[in-house]
Amino acid sequence: MTAQQFGDFDQGLAALGRDLCAEGGPQISTMRNYRFAILPYPPSREFELRRKILRFTEELRADGWAVLPISLQKLLLDRIRSTGEENVVGMIAREKRLYERDPERALGYIREKIAPLIEGPNGIAADVCRMIDEFADQHPELTDRSLVIIGRAGALYPLFRTSALLKHIDGKTRNLPVVLLYPGERRDQTGLSFMGVFDADRDYRPRIYP
């Protein structure tokens, strides 16, 4: 990644802040009742991103906003742990044995075990929707001054595509503004490459900043 590409992230964050605080309510999408946006960033700058987002969040809260950060990494780990300690220990041990013989086979095994836990409308998407529901119920008076930030998406690589997540939470976010922090590359106006490794995915409806 180049410094200029990360500069685009800074520009995107500034533009997002302006659009969130627009007169008449957040304007992060050109589509009515579809308040989604994507903020791409270089995966190599993950820790710098977190610092900038933390500062951004603190500034919004100081201005009276309610902000809900959602960690996809935490949701992934919670789902894995929910299968029981014995299962988790066994899965780790088998993955290590397979990796010694064939790393690709080990990855395939992990995909086979974890995919049913996280994919589809009843996977991680359901956890995200539940958290947003609880958040909206806690702040009913702040519909136009609430923000959901979904981050740590890199933890799902290479098991899950974020486009699938957005598809399954579409229409289930109580019309609150939702921003997905996207580790990857923007290949053109609508294409995003997850982690800069996958082929560009153009199955995105949200606005991509900047």
C-alpha positions as CSV (number, residue, x, y, z in Angstrom):
1,M,0.0,0.0,0.0
2,T,1.2,3.5,-0.7
3,A,1.0,6.5,1.6
4,Q,-1.4,8.1,-0.9
5,Q,-3.8,5.1,-0.6
6,F,-3.9,5.6,3.2
7,G,-4.4,9.3,2.6
8,D,-7.6,8.3,0.8
9,F,-8.7,6.7,4.0
10,D,-8.1,9.9,6.0
11,Q,-10.1,11.8,3.3
12,G,-12.9,9.2,3.6
13,L,-13.1,9.5,7.3
14,A,-13.3,13.2,7.1
15,A,-16.0,13.0,4.4
16,L,-17.9,10.4,6.5
17,G,-17.9,12.7,9.5
18,R,-19.3,15.6,7.4
19,D,-22.1,13.4,5.9
20,L,-23.0,11.9,9.3
21,C,-23.5,15.4,10.7
22,A,-25.3,16.8,7.7
23,E,-28.3,19.1,8.3
24,G,-31.4,17.0,8.3
25,G,-29.7,13.8,9.5
26,P,-27.0,11.5,8.3
27,Q,-26.5,11.5,4.5
28,I,-24.1,8.6,4.1
29,S,-26.1,7.0,1.2
30,T,-27.9,8.2,-1.8
31,M,-30.6,5.6,-1.2
32,R,-33.5,6.4,1.1
33,N,-33.8,4.0,4.1
34,Y,-30.4,2.4,3.3
35,R,-27.9,3.9,5.6
36,F,-24.8,1.8,4.9
37,A,-21.3,2.9,4.0
38,I,-17.9,1.2,3.6
39,L,-14.6,2.7,4.6
40,P,-11.7,0.8,3.0
41,Y,-8.2,0.8,4.5
42,P,-4.9,-1.0,3.9
43,P,-4.8,-4.1,6.1
44,S,-1.1,-3.3,6.9
45,R,-2.3,-0.2,8.8
46,E,-4.8,-2.0,11.0
47,F,-3.5,-0.5,14.3
48,E,-3.3,3.0,12.9
49,L,-6.9,2.6,11.7
50,R,-8.0,1.6,15.2
51,R,-6.4,4.7,16.7
52,K,-8.1,7.0,14.2
53,I,-11.5,5.3,14.6
54,L,-11.2,5.5,18.4
55,R,-10.6,9.2,18.2
56,F,-13.4,9.6,15.7
57,T,-15.8,7.8,18.0
58,E,-14.8,9.8,21.0
59,E,-15.4,13.1,19.1
60,L,-18.9,11.9,18.1
61,R,-19.8,10.8,21.6
62,A,-18.5,14.2,23.0
63,D,-21.0,15.8,20.6
64,G,-23.9,13.7,22.0
65,W,-23.8,10.8,19.6
66,A,-24.4,7.1,20.6
67,V,-21.9,4.9,18.9
68,L,-21.9,1.1,18.8
69,P,-18.6,-0.6,17.9
70,I,-19.0,-4.2,16.7
71,S,-16.0,-6.5,16.6
72,L,-16.4,-9.3,14.0
73,Q,-13.3,-11.0,15.6
74,K,-15.1,-11.2,19.0
75,L,-18.3,-12.5,17.4
76,L,-16.2,-15.2,15.5
77,L,-14.4,-16.3,18.7
78,D,-17.7,-16.3,20.7
79,R,-19.3,-18.6,18.1
80,I,-16.3,-21.0,18.1
81,R,-16.2,-21.1,21.9
82,S,-19.9,-21.8,22.1
83,T,-19.2,-25.3,20.6
84,G,-17.5,-26.2,23.9
85,E,-13.9,-26.3,25.2
86,E,-13.4,-29.9,24.3
87,N,-14.4,-29.4,20.7
88,V,-12.2,-26.3,20.4
89,V,-9.1,-28.1,21.8
90,G,-9.7,-31.0,19.5
91,M,-10.1,-28.8,16.5
92,I,-6.9,-26.9,17.2
93,A,-5.0,-30.1,17.7
94,R,-6.2,-31.6,14.4
95,E,-5.5,-28.4,12.5
96,K,-1.9,-28.5,13.7
97,R,-1.5,-32.1,12.7
98,L,-2.9,-31.5,9.2
99,Y,-0.8,-28.3,8.8
100,E,2.4,-30.3,9.3
101,R,1.5,-32.5,6.3
102,D,-0.5,-30.1,4.1
103,P,-1.3,-26.5,5.0
104,E,-4.0,-26.3,2.4
105,R,-5.7,-29.3,3.8
106,A,-5.5,-27.8,7.3
107,L,-7.2,-24.6,6.0
108,G,-9.9,-26.7,4.3
109,Y,-10.6,-28.5,7.6
110,I,-10.9,-25.2,9.5
111,R,-13.3,-23.8,6.8
112,E,-15.4,-27.0,7.0
113,K,-15.7,-26.7,10.8
114,I,-16.2,-22.9,11.1
115,A,-18.2,-22.0,8.0
116,P,-21.5,-23.5,9.4
117,L,-21.1,-21.4,12.5
118,I,-20.7,-18.1,10.8
119,E,-22.4,-18.2,7.4
120,G,-25.9,-17.4,6.4
121,P,-28.6,-15.3,8.0
122,N,-28.3,-17.3,11.3
123,G,-24.5,-16.9,11.5
124,I,-22.5,-13.8,12.5
125,A,-25.1,-11.7,10.7
126,A,-27.7,-12.7,13.3
127,D,-25.3,-11.6,16.1
128,V,-24.8,-8.2,14.4
129,C,-28.6,-7.7,14.0
130,R,-29.2,-8.6,17.7
131,M,-26.6,-6.1,18.9
132,I,-28.0,-3.4,16.7
133,D,-31.6,-4.1,18.0
134,E,-30.4,-3.9,21.6
135,F,-28.5,-0.6,20.8
136,A,-31.5,1.0,19.1
137,D,-33.8,0.0,22.0
138,Q,-31.4,1.7,24.4
139,H,-31.3,5.0,22.4
140,P,-34.7,5.4,20.8
141,E,-34.4,9.2,20.9
142,L,-31.1,9.2,19.0
143,T,-32.0,7.7,15.6
144,D,-30.3,10.5,13.7
145,R,-27.4,10.7,16.1
146,S,-26.5,7.0,16.4
147,L,-23.8,5.2,14.5
148,V,-22.8,1.5,14.2
149,I,-19.2,0.8,13.3
150,I,-18.4,-2.8,12.2
151,G,-14.7,-3.6,12.4
152,R,-12.1,-6.3,12.8
153,A,-13.3,-7.9,9.6
154,G,-9.8,-9.1,8.8
155,A,-10.4,-11.9,11.4
156,L,-12.8,-13.5,9.0
157,Y,-10.3,-13.9,6.2
158,P,-10.3,-16.2,4.3
159,L,-13.4,-17.8,5.8
160,F,-16.1,-15.3,5.0
161,R,-16.8,-12.4,2.7
162,T,-18.1,-9.1,4.1
163,S,-20.5,-8.7,1.1
164,A,-22.4,-11.7,2.5
165,L,-22.6,-10.1,5.9
166,L,-24.1,-6.9,4.5
167,K,-26.6,-8.9,2.4
168,H,-27.9,-10.7,5.5
169,I,-28.2,-7.6,7.7
170,D,-29.9,-5.5,5.0
171,G,-33.3,-4.3,6.2
172,K,-32.5,-5.4,9.8
173,T,-30.6,-2.4,11.1
174,R,-33.5,-0.2,12.4
175,N,-32.4,2.3,9.7
176,L,-29.4,3.4,11.8
177,P,-26.3,4.5,10.0
178,V,-23.9,1.5,9.7
179,V,-20.3,1.8,8.6
180,L,-18.2,-1.2,7.7
181,L,-14.4,-0.8,8.1
182,Y,-13.0,-2.8,5.2
183,P,-9.5,-4.2,5.2
184,G,-8.6,-4.3,1.5
185,E,-8.2,-2.5,-1.8
186,R,-10.6,-0.5,-3.9
187,R,-10.0,-1.6,-7.4
188,D,-12.3,0.8,-9.2
189,Q,-15.5,2.8,-8.4
190,T,-17.4,-0.3,-7.1
191,G,-14.9,-3.1,-6.8
192,L,-13.3,-4.1,-3.4
193,S,-10.7,-6.8,-2.9
194,F,-10.9,-8.3,0.6
195,M,-7.5,-8.1,2.2
196,G,-6.1,-7.1,-1.2
197,V,-6.0,-10.9,-2.0
198,F,-9.4,-11.9,-3.2
199,D,-10.6,-11.0,-6.7
200,A,-12.5,-7.7,-6.6
201,D,-16.0,-8.1,-5.4
202,R,-18.6,-5.8,-6.9
203,D,-21.6,-7.1,-5.0
204,Y,-21.9,-4.0,-2.8
205,R,-24.7,-1.5,-2.6
206,P,-23.4,0.8,0.1
207,R,-21.5,4.0,-0.6
208,I,-17.7,3.5,-0.6
209,Y,-15.7,6.4,1.0
210,P,-14.2,8.6,-0.1
